Structure formats: C-alpha cells, structure tokens
Amino acid sequence: MRIRVAALAVGLSLATYGFATAQVAPLPPGASAAEDAGQAHTEAPLAGIEAAIASKDYGKADGMLDAYLAAHPNDARALFDRGYCEDAQGRVAQAKDFYRKAVAADPKQFEARLALGLILAREGDAGAREQLQAAATLEPNPPNPTAKAQALRALAHLVRQTDPGTAKQALIDALTITPETPEDTLLAAEIAEAAGNDDVAEQAYRRALSVEPQSSAAIAGLAHLLMKEKKDADAEPLLKAALTRDPDDPALNAQYAALLGQEGKSGEALAPLEKLHRLQPKDRGIGEMLADAYVQAGETEKADAVYAELLAEYPDDPDLESAQGQVLIRQRKYAEALDLLQKAVKVRQNDPDAWAGIAFSASKTGQFELVLAALATRSKLAPETPATYFLWATANDSLHRKKQALEYYQLFLKSDSGKFPNEEWQARQRIVVLAK
C-alpha cells in the first residue's frame, strides 16, 4: 500500500508559524499593540493612520491610507500599512498586492517581506522562500526581536524537507533571539530526519514528548520515524494510545493508516483514511491516500469516485489524471482510460506508468500502432518488463510483423518466470505458428 503521509503525519500545523491565519505580519512600523494603542509612537504623516491600525479601526485606516497613497503612491511604509489592513480583514489577494508594491518600493523593508512570505507559504506558492529568506536577512523597523525570530522560524519550517541545512541554521538563529519552544523541538526533529540524522531526530521527538507527553504531533513524528526503521511493534501502541485520547487528529489517523498499510493490512487502513477524508474532504494528500487504499483493497469504483472529486478540485492535474486512468484500466474502461492517460502525458511526458497504461489500453481497443508508439516512448524512461515485452509482441503480431513478434514473444518467455501463465501459453502457441 503506497501511503503518502509525511506532510500529514510529521508536519507541524501551519498556524504554528503564522502561515494559516490572517493578520500574520507584525504591526506597522511604530504602531503599538497595547490596549492604549490609540496613541501611535510615530511622527507625522502616518502617525494617525497607524494609531487607527493599532486600535483595529481598519475602516478608518483604509480611508486615510487611500487618500495618502493617492499623493504618495510609492511610499513603502504606507503600502505595507494598506496591505496590513487588507490582511487583517481577510482580504488576502488585496493584501498580497499591496505587500508586493511595498517590496517593489523598498526591497529592504522587513515587514512587507515577512507578511508576503507568510501568505505565500500558506498558499503553497514557491515564491514564499524568496520572501522569507530576504526577511531573515533584514531587520524590523523599529527593532522587533519577536518578528525577526518569526521570520527565521517560518523559513526553517518552509524548507525543513527540501533544504534541511538552511532550515537548521535558520532555527539556530531564531533560538539566539528568543527562547526554545516545544514547537521548536518538533521542528528540530523534522529537520534532523530530513537530513538523514534519524538518531538525532528520535532524541528530539522523545524530548518533545518528555515536555508534552500527549503531543499528537510528537507522537505522530516519532511513530513515523519508528516505522521507517521497521519498528512497527514500537510505533503501534504509541498511535493506538494517542488515538484513544484524540480519535479525530488528522496526523495520528494518517500515521495509523500508514502503519496498517506497511503491515499489509490495507483493508483495515480504510477506516482511518475514510475518517480523515470526512474531516478534510478537500485535502489532496488525504484524498490520494484514500484512493490508493481503495485500489489496494480492490474497491476501484470508490477509488474512481475519489479521483473524480480530486480532479474537480485540481483540474488537468497530470498526476491525478494518470492515477485515475490506471483505476479505469482496472475497471476495464479502456477507452476512457486511454483518453485520460493521453491527456496526462501531454503535460507530464516522463511518466512511464502513464505510457504503459496507454499501451495497454490501446491494445485492448485495437490501436496497435499507438501501442508501439507508447511503448517506444516508455522504453526511453524505464526498463522493459514481462508485461511490456508481451505488449510489444502482440502489437507486432496483430500488425503481421512476424520477425518482431517472434523476437518479443521469446523475450517475454525469458523474462516472465511463470508470473503470467496464460500469456506464456499464448506466447508459445504463437511462436509455433509464426515460426512456420
């Protein structure tokens, strides 16, 4: 069972690093978050505006900023203030636009870089790294150690899987500014695991659990690591105990489903995955895991339905199209599978499984030239298998290319080793006929 769980099971909540909420940036330069923030600590002309922002009177601040920006369209600080107001009111698209304008006006403005980077990280935009990395090299104005540490932690979290070296240094730098938190310990564990330092990662997960014994994130992370080390017997009681306390936790359910899949219990893995899907019906990772589990359990109609839902949410995604195409093949809907797989390879041409699916579907629909063309492309991407040798043979045979058919039937028989007895019988019969 191919369960993709890393992002679900060992990832910290995005909200931990400010990725999942509006108004994530520090207050505008000079504004105070105190209860008596009606008096801003800045000089004119933005003092009154930032006093309104600090008091959360965003409607008043919006009007004042629009008037000010009409006369000063490239004032980076005012552009950031305007973006902050939009961000605080949940208007993310408008906030991004103003933050980008602030960065363009002053590339060294920390606040706009951080605010934009946090939004992009929340959206999964690749541009998040550029903004957060820039923020990590800049200083808030006025100095704000908490905001600076937030930028460093956000960068560390963002690149913890793809660039653990950068993530480690960013976290170290953050810890020189503000004290370590339990979330930092979990993040350090993820970074160590991504870097291949499993012993260090295990120590960090256990240290986190010593502080917060019921931390679902730490339990899921430790269980993931134990499973990777094939210590399923150690991981299972951890997960079962945690799920007793918190039966609807997504990370725990995802990790438990992964454990069952690793133990070959695909049928049992369906229950936690179905629960996850009910809790987060639009989560792509969960949907793919559930569809894959349905396939492994032989419930292809349910898998087909999940992939259809995913493609409605992520239209024209080649990975999803290829996966659904393979499910349609299992349902013997060869023409539909062929259409979907051909659509997928127009976008992602280096998918050998999709090309094999095209060859198989084309064979079943009598399109033997297409079979050969698909196999030729696939052969550039992956080694031949008994199945592809048989497709080469039958396509050439159907096109009355005796020499090629004989060659591929013989290659199939040499490579198969009894895996496909029916096809072996057919190959031997055709060799006799073609050799005459």
C-alpha positions as CSV (number, residue, x, y, z in Angstrom):
1,M,0.0,0.0,0.0
2,R,1.6,3.3,-1.1
3,I,0.6,5.8,1.6
4,R,2.0,9.3,1.3
5,V,2.0,10.6,4.9
6,A,5.0,12.8,5.6
7,A,3.2,16.1,5.2
8,L,0.3,15.0,7.3
9,A,1.9,12.9,9.9
10,V,5.0,14.7,10.8
11,G,4.3,18.3,9.7
12,L,3.6,20.9,12.3
13,S,0.5,22.9,12.0
14,L,1.0,25.8,9.6
15,A,-0.7,28.1,12.1
16,T,2.3,27.5,14.4
17,Y,4.4,29.6,12.2
18,G,1.7,32.1,11.2
19,F,1.0,30.5,7.8
20,A,-2.6,29.8,8.3
21,T,-4.1,33.0,9.7
22,A,-4.8,36.4,8.5
23,Q,-3.0,39.4,10.0
24,V,0.2,37.5,10.4
25,A,2.6,40.3,9.9
26,P,3.9,42.4,12.8
27,L,2.1,45.7,13.4
28,P,3.1,48.5,11.1
29,P,6.4,50.2,12.0
30,G,5.9,52.3,15.0
31,A,2.4,51.1,15.9
32,S,1.8,49.6,19.4
33,A,-0.4,46.6,20.1
34,A,-1.0,47.7,23.7
35,E,-4.5,48.3,24.9
36,D,-3.9,52.0,25.0
37,A,-2.6,51.9,21.4
38,G,-4.8,54.9,20.4
39,Q,-1.6,56.9,20.6
40,A,0.9,55.7,17.9
41,H,4.6,56.3,18.5
42,T,5.5,57.6,15.1
43,E,5.9,61.0,13.6
44,A,3.6,62.6,11.0
45,P,2.3,62.0,8.4
46,L,1.4,58.3,9.2
47,A,1.1,58.6,12.9
48,G,-2.7,59.0,12.9
49,I,-3.1,56.2,10.4
50,E,-1.1,53.8,12.4
51,A,-2.9,54.7,15.6
52,A,-6.1,53.7,13.9
53,I,-4.5,50.4,12.8
54,A,-3.2,49.7,16.3
55,S,-6.7,50.3,17.6
56,K,-8.0,47.9,14.9
57,D,-10.1,50.6,13.3
58,Y,-9.3,49.3,9.8
59,G,-12.1,51.1,8.0
60,K,-10.9,54.5,9.2
61,A,-7.3,53.5,8.4
62,D,-8.3,52.3,4.9
63,G,-9.8,55.7,4.0
64,M,-6.8,57.7,5.4
65,L,-4.3,55.4,3.6
66,D,-6.1,55.7,0.3
67,A,-6.0,59.5,0.5
68,Y,-2.4,59.4,1.5
69,L,-1.3,56.9,-1.2
70,A,-3.1,59.0,-3.9
71,A,-0.5,61.6,-3.2
72,H,2.4,59.3,-2.3
73,P,1.9,56.1,-4.4
74,N,5.4,54.8,-3.8
75,D,5.6,55.2,-0.1
76,A,6.7,51.7,1.0
77,R,5.6,52.1,4.6
78,A,2.1,53.3,3.6
79,L,1.8,50.5,1.1
80,F,2.7,48.0,3.8
81,D,0.1,49.6,6.2
82,R,-2.5,49.3,3.5
83,G,-1.7,45.6,2.9
84,Y,-1.8,45.0,6.7
85,C,-5.3,46.4,6.8
86,E,-6.4,44.1,4.0
87,D,-4.7,41.2,5.6
88,A,-6.4,41.9,9.0
89,Q,-9.8,41.9,7.3
90,G,-9.2,38.6,5.5
91,R,-8.8,40.1,2.0
92,V,-5.7,38.1,1.1
93,A,-5.5,38.8,-2.6
94,Q,-5.6,42.6,-2.0
95,A,-3.1,42.2,0.9
96,K,-0.6,40.4,-1.4
97,D,-0.9,43.1,-4.0
98,F,-0.1,45.9,-1.5
99,Y,2.7,43.9,0.1
100,R,4.3,43.3,-3.4
101,K,4.1,47.0,-4.1
102,A,5.7,47.7,-0.8
103,V,8.6,45.3,-1.6
104,A,9.0,46.9,-5.0
105,A,9.2,50.3,-3.5
106,D,11.6,49.3,-0.8
107,P,13.2,45.8,-1.2
108,K,14.8,46.2,2.3
109,Q,11.6,46.6,4.2
110,F,11.4,43.6,6.6
111,E,7.7,43.8,7.4
112,A,6.4,43.6,3.8
113,R,8.8,40.7,3.0
114,L,7.7,38.7,6.1
115,A,4.0,39.4,5.6
116,L,4.1,38.4,1.9
117,G,6.2,35.4,2.6
118,L,3.8,34.1,5.2
119,I,0.8,34.4,2.9
120,L,2.7,32.7,0.0
121,A,3.8,29.9,2.4
122,R,0.2,29.4,3.4
123,E,-0.8,29.1,-0.2
124,G,2.0,26.7,-1.1
125,D,3.5,29.3,-3.5
126,A,7.1,28.7,-4.4
127,G,7.8,32.4,-4.1
128,A,7.5,32.1,-0.3
129,R,11.1,31.1,0.1
130,E,12.5,34.2,-1.6
131,Q,10.4,36.5,0.6
132,L,11.1,34.7,3.9
133,Q,14.8,34.3,3.1
134,A,15.0,38.0,2.4
135,A,13.2,38.9,5.6
136,A,15.6,36.7,7.6
137,T,18.5,38.9,6.4
138,L,16.7,42.2,7.2
139,E,15.9,44.0,10.5
140,P,12.4,45.2,11.6
141,N,11.9,48.9,12.0
142,P,11.7,49.6,14.8
143,P,13.6,46.6,16.2
144,N,11.3,43.7,17.0
145,P,13.1,40.5,18.1
146,T,9.9,38.5,18.1
147,A,9.1,39.4,14.5
148,K,12.7,38.6,13.4
149,A,12.5,35.2,15.1
150,Q,9.2,34.6,13.5
151,A,10.7,35.1,10.0
152,L,13.6,32.7,10.8
153,R,11.3,30.0,12.2
154,A,8.9,30.4,9.2
155,L,11.8,30.0,6.8
156,A,13.1,26.9,8.8
157,H,9.6,25.3,8.7
158,L,9.2,26.1,5.0
159,V,12.4,24.4,3.8
160,R,12.7,21.7,6.5
161,Q,12.2,18.9,4.0
162,T,13.8,20.4,0.9
163,D,16.8,22.1,2.4
164,P,17.4,20.9,6.0
165,G,20.8,22.6,6.1
166,T,19.3,26.0,5.6
167,A,16.4,25.1,7.9
168,K,18.7,24.1,10.7
169,Q,20.7,27.3,10.5
170,A,17.5,29.4,10.5
171,L,16.2,27.7,13.6
172,I,19.6,28.1,15.4
173,D,19.5,31.8,14.5
174,A,15.9,32.1,15.8
175,L,16.9,30.5,19.1
176,T,19.6,33.1,19.6
177,I,16.9,35.7,19.7
178,T,14.0,34.1,21.6
179,P,13.8,31.0,23.9
180,E,13.1,27.5,22.6
181,T,9.5,26.3,22.5
182,P,8.1,22.8,22.2
183,E,7.3,23.6,18.6
184,D,11.0,24.3,18.0
185,T,11.9,20.9,19.4
186,L,9.5,19.2,16.9
187,L,10.8,21.3,14.1
188,A,14.4,20.3,15.0
189,A,13.3,16.7,14.9
190,E,11.8,17.1,11.4
191,I,14.9,18.9,10.2
192,A,17.2,16.1,11.5
193,E,15.0,13.4,10.0
194,A,15.0,15.2,6.6
195,A,18.8,15.4,6.8
196,G,19.1,11.7,7.5
197,N,20.1,12.1,11.1
198,D,17.5,9.7,12.5
199,D,19.2,9.2,15.9
200,V,19.1,13.0,16.5
201,A,15.5,13.1,15.3
202,E,14.4,10.4,17.6
203,Q,16.0,12.1,20.6
204,A,14.3,15.3,19.7
205,Y,10.8,13.7,19.3
206,R,11.3,12.0,22.7
207,R,12.5,15.2,24.3
208,A,9.3,16.9,23.0
209,L,7.2,14.1,24.5
210,S,9.0,14.5,27.8
211,V,7.7,18.1,27.9
212,E,4.3,17.4,26.4
213,P,3.5,13.6,26.8
214,Q,0.2,13.9,24.9
215,S,1.5,15.9,21.9
216,S,-0.1,14.4,18.9
217,A,2.5,15.9,16.6
218,A,5.4,14.5,18.5
219,I,3.8,11.1,18.7
220,A,3.0,11.0,15.0
221,G,6.5,12.2,14.2
222,L,8.1,9.5,16.4
223,A,5.8,6.8,15.0
224,H,6.8,7.8,11.5
225,L,10.4,7.5,12.4
226,L,10.0,4.2,14.1
227,M,8.1,2.9,11.0
228,K,10.9,4.0,8.8
229,E,13.2,1.9,10.9
230,K,10.8,-1.0,10.6
231,K,9.9,-0.8,14.3
232,D,6.2,-1.2,13.7
233,A,5.7,-3.0,17.1
234,D,7.0,0.1,18.9
235,A,5.0,2.5,16.8
236,E,1.6,0.8,17.0
237,P,1.0,1.2,20.8
238,L,2.0,4.8,20.6
239,L,-0.5,5.5,17.9
240,K,-3.3,3.5,19.5
241,A,-2.9,5.2,22.8
242,A,-2.9,8.6,21.2
243,L,-5.9,7.9,19.1
244,T,-7.8,6.8,22.2
245,R,-7.3,10.3,23.6
246,D,-7.7,12.2,20.3
247,P,-9.6,10.0,17.8
248,D,-10.1,12.7,15.2
249,D,-6.5,14.0,15.0
250,P,-5.6,14.1,11.3
251,A,-1.8,13.4,11.8
252,L,-2.4,10.4,14.0
253,N,-5.1,8.9,11.8
254,A,-2.8,9.4,8.7
255,Q,0.1,7.7,10.5
256,Y,-2.0,4.8,11.8
257,A,-3.3,4.2,8.2
258,A,0.3,4.2,7.0
259,L,1.3,1.7,9.7
260,L,-1.6,-0.6,8.7
261,G,-0.6,-0.3,5.1
262,Q,3.0,-1.0,5.9
263,E,1.9,-4.2,7.7
264,G,-0.1,-5.2,4.7
265,K,-3.5,-4.5,6.3
266,S,-4.9,-2.4,3.5
267,G,-8.5,-3.2,4.4
268,E,-8.1,-2.1,8.0
269,A,-6.4,1.1,6.8
270,L,-9.6,2.2,5.1
271,A,-11.4,3.2,8.3
272,P,-8.9,5.8,9.5
273,L,-8.5,7.1,6.0
274,E,-12.2,7.4,5.4
275,K,-12.4,9.3,8.7
276,L,-9.7,11.7,7.6
277,H,-11.5,12.2,4.3
278,R,-14.7,13.1,6.1
279,L,-12.8,15.6,8.4
280,Q,-10.9,17.2,5.5
281,P,-12.7,16.4,2.3
282,K,-10.8,18.8,0.1
283,D,-7.3,17.8,1.3
284,R,-5.5,16.4,-1.7
285,G,-3.0,14.3,0.2
286,I,-5.7,12.6,2.2
287,G,-7.8,12.0,-1.0
288,E,-4.9,10.4,-2.8
289,M,-4.1,8.2,0.2
290,L,-7.7,7.0,0.4
291,A,-8.0,6.4,-3.3
292,D,-4.8,4.4,-3.3
293,A,-6.1,2.3,-0.3
294,Y,-9.3,1.6,-2.2
295,V,-7.3,0.4,-5.1
296,Q,-5.2,-1.9,-2.9
297,A,-8.5,-3.2,-1.4
298,G,-10.0,-3.9,-4.8
299,E,-12.7,-1.2,-4.4
300,T,-11.9,0.5,-7.7
301,E,-15.3,2.2,-8.1
302,K,-14.8,4.1,-4.8
303,A,-11.2,5.0,-5.9
304,D,-12.6,6.3,-9.2
305,A,-15.1,8.5,-7.3
306,V,-12.4,10.0,-5.1
307,Y,-10.1,10.7,-8.1
308,A,-13.1,12.4,-9.8
309,E,-13.6,14.6,-6.8
310,L,-9.9,15.5,-6.7
311,L,-9.8,16.3,-10.4
312,A,-12.8,18.6,-9.9
313,E,-10.8,20.4,-7.3
314,Y,-7.5,20.2,-9.2
315,P,-8.5,20.1,-12.9
316,D,-6.0,19.0,-15.5
317,D,-3.5,17.7,-13.0
318,P,-1.4,15.1,-14.8
319,D,-0.6,13.0,-11.7
320,L,-4.3,12.7,-10.8
321,E,-5.3,12.0,-14.4
322,S,-2.7,9.3,-14.6
323,A,-3.8,7.7,-11.3
324,Q,-7.4,7.7,-12.4
325,G,-6.5,6.3,-15.7
326,Q,-4.9,3.3,-14.0
327,V,-8.1,2.8,-12.0
328,L,-10.2,2.9,-15.1
329,I,-8.0,0.2,-16.6
330,R,-8.7,-2.0,-13.6
331,Q,-12.4,-1.4,-14.3
332,R,-11.9,-2.4,-18.0
333,K,-13.0,1.1,-19.1
334,Y,-10.2,1.1,-21.7
335,A,-11.4,3.9,-24.0
336,E,-12.0,6.3,-21.0
337,A,-8.6,5.4,-19.5
338,L,-6.8,6.0,-22.8
339,D,-8.3,9.5,-23.2
340,L,-7.3,10.4,-19.6
341,L,-3.8,9.0,-19.9
342,Q,-3.1,10.7,-23.2
343,K,-4.3,14.0,-21.6
344,A,-1.9,13.4,-18.7
345,V,1.2,12.8,-20.9
346,K,0.6,16.0,-22.8
347,V,1.6,17.8,-19.6
348,R,3.9,15.2,-18.0
349,Q,5.7,13.3,-20.7
350,N,8.2,11.5,-18.4
351,D,5.7,9.2,-16.7
352,P,6.5,5.6,-17.6
353,D,3.4,4.2,-15.9
354,A,1.1,6.5,-17.9
355,W,2.8,5.4,-21.2
356,A,2.4,1.8,-20.2
357,G,-1.2,2.4,-19.4
358,I,-1.7,4.0,-22.8
359,A,0.0,1.0,-24.5
360,F,-2.3,-1.5,-22.6
361,S,-5.5,0.5,-23.2
362,A,-4.6,0.9,-26.9
363,S,-4.0,-2.8,-27.1
364,K,-7.4,-3.5,-25.6
365,T,-9.1,-1.1,-28.1
366,G,-7.2,-2.5,-31.2
367,Q,-4.9,0.5,-31.8
368,F,-1.7,-1.4,-32.3
369,E,0.3,1.4,-33.9
370,L,-0.4,3.5,-30.8
371,V,0.7,0.6,-28.6
372,L,4.1,0.6,-30.3
373,A,4.4,4.3,-30.2
374,A,3.6,4.4,-26.5
375,L,6.0,1.5,-25.7
376,A,8.8,3.2,-27.7
377,T,8.4,6.3,-25.5
378,R,8.2,4.3,-22.3
379,S,11.4,2.4,-23.2
380,K,13.3,5.7,-23.0
381,L,12.1,6.2,-19.4
382,A,12.2,2.8,-17.8
383,P,13.5,-0.8,-18.3
384,E,11.3,-3.3,-20.1
385,T,9.2,-5.7,-18.1
386,P,7.5,-9.0,-19.0
387,A,4.2,-7.1,-19.5
388,T,5.8,-4.6,-21.9
389,Y,7.5,-7.4,-23.8
390,F,4.2,-9.1,-24.2
391,L,2.5,-5.9,-25.5
392,W,5.4,-5.4,-28.0
393,A,4.9,-9.0,-29.2
394,T,1.1,-8.9,-29.5
395,A,1.0,-5.5,-31.2
396,N,3.6,-6.6,-33.8
397,D,1.8,-9.9,-34.2
398,S,-1.5,-8.1,-34.8
399,L,0.2,-5.9,-37.4
400,H,1.6,-9.0,-39.1
401,R,5.2,-8.2,-38.3
402,K,6.3,-11.8,-37.8
403,K,10.0,-11.2,-37.1
404,Q,9.5,-8.6,-34.4
405,A,6.6,-10.6,-32.9
406,L,8.7,-13.7,-32.6
407,E,11.6,-11.7,-31.0
408,Y,9.4,-10.1,-28.4
409,Y,7.5,-13.4,-27.6
410,Q,10.8,-15.0,-26.9
411,L,12.0,-12.1,-24.7
412,F,8.7,-12.3,-22.8
413,L,9.2,-16.0,-22.1
414,K,12.8,-15.5,-21.0
415,S,11.8,-12.7,-18.5
416,D,8.4,-13.9,-17.2
417,S,9.4,-16.8,-14.9
418,G,5.8,-18.1,-14.6
419,K,4.2,-14.9,-13.5
420,F,1.7,-14.8,-16.3
421,P,0.9,-18.4,-17.2
422,N,-1.9,-17.7,-19.6
423,E,0.2,-15.2,-21.5
424,E,3.1,-17.8,-21.6
425,W,0.8,-20.4,-23.1
426,Q,-0.3,-17.8,-25.7
427,A,3.2,-16.8,-26.5
428,R,4.3,-20.5,-27.0
429,Q,1.4,-21.1,-29.3
430,R,2.1,-18.0,-31.4
431,I,5.8,-18.9,-31.6
432,V,4.9,-22.2,-33.2
433,V,2.5,-20.6,-35.7
434,L,4.8,-17.7,-36.6
435,A,7.9,-20.0,-37.0
436,K,6.2,-22.0,-39.8
